[in-house]
Amino acid sequence: MNGNNRSAIRPGLTVDIVLKKDQSTGALTRGVVKDLLTNSATHPHGIKVRLQDGQVGRVKQIIE
């Protein structure tokens, strides 16, 4: 499932995100959501989240 809808993402979910420094390469980082940083219901590039380890990026994939 993609990470464009805020309603699909909640703290505790495992997700793959793209960090700001990795936007050019598209490298993914896996982690567990701590906070949702995007307030709008949807975002075309993915909802911005903070992982439990403190990294911030946009959700590309929700791991089921």
Secondary structure, 3 states (H helix, E strand, C coil): CCCCEHHHCCCCCEEEEEEHHHCCCCCEEEEEEEEECCCCCECCCCCEEEECCCCEEEEEEECC
